[in-house]
């Protein structure tokens, strides 16, 4: 892939790739390294990405690189929320947003990533399944488990039917 095309993809999708990597890894420097690896790999490859599939392709590459990173590294999650605030997000967090973000950041990795891709990136169950290379039913189960955990946290452990 030529450098100009990769630069256009970087300008368009680097923030999305960073957010996904950060969701996986909980570390700003590690997420930045993963994003850099993804785009360097694109520069060095002969891949042709179908029109309209660029974001999905890049997020799939990012998810796979994060999985490889987690397998190969001794990763310690310190305080991912503090890193996110320091990252200078353009989004202003109010108190409710901050509390929700903290709760989501405390979810187990698999659940946190599913929540991020579905609610923050807007992907369907099938698209998430393709990105993570799992069955759509597994994505659905992860979302259900994550919502149950969050519901218990915010509803004081009570059951909520709604």
C-alpha positions, 0 to 999 in steps of 0.5 A: 500500500502506498504511503499516501493512502496509508497517511489518509487512512491514518488521518481518518482512523488512527483515533478509532484504532487508538481508542480500541487499543486503549480499551484492550490494553489500558495503557496509553503508551501501549495503545500508541505502540499498537496503532503505530505497528498497525499503520507501519504494517500497512505501509509495508504490505501489498494489501488492498482494502475494499472501499467502505471496509477501511475502518473495519479492516483497521480495527480488526488489525488493531484487535489482532495486534492487541491480542498478540501484545497481551499474549507476549507481554506481561501487562499490568493494568494500573489506572486506565481511567487516569491515563484516558483523562491525561490523553486529552480527550476532546470529549468533556466528561460530566460526573455521570460519564466519568462514573460510567467510564470508570465502571466500564474500564473495570470490566474484564477485557473481553467484556470491555472491548465488546462494550466499546465496539458496540456502544462507542464505535457503533458496530453491530454484533456481526461486525464485532464478531468479525473484528474479534474473530468470534461468533455473534452469539459470543458477542451477545453474551459478552454484552449481556454479561457486561450490562448485567455487571454495570446494572448491578453496580448502578442499581445497587445489585437489584434486578432491572427489567428494562 
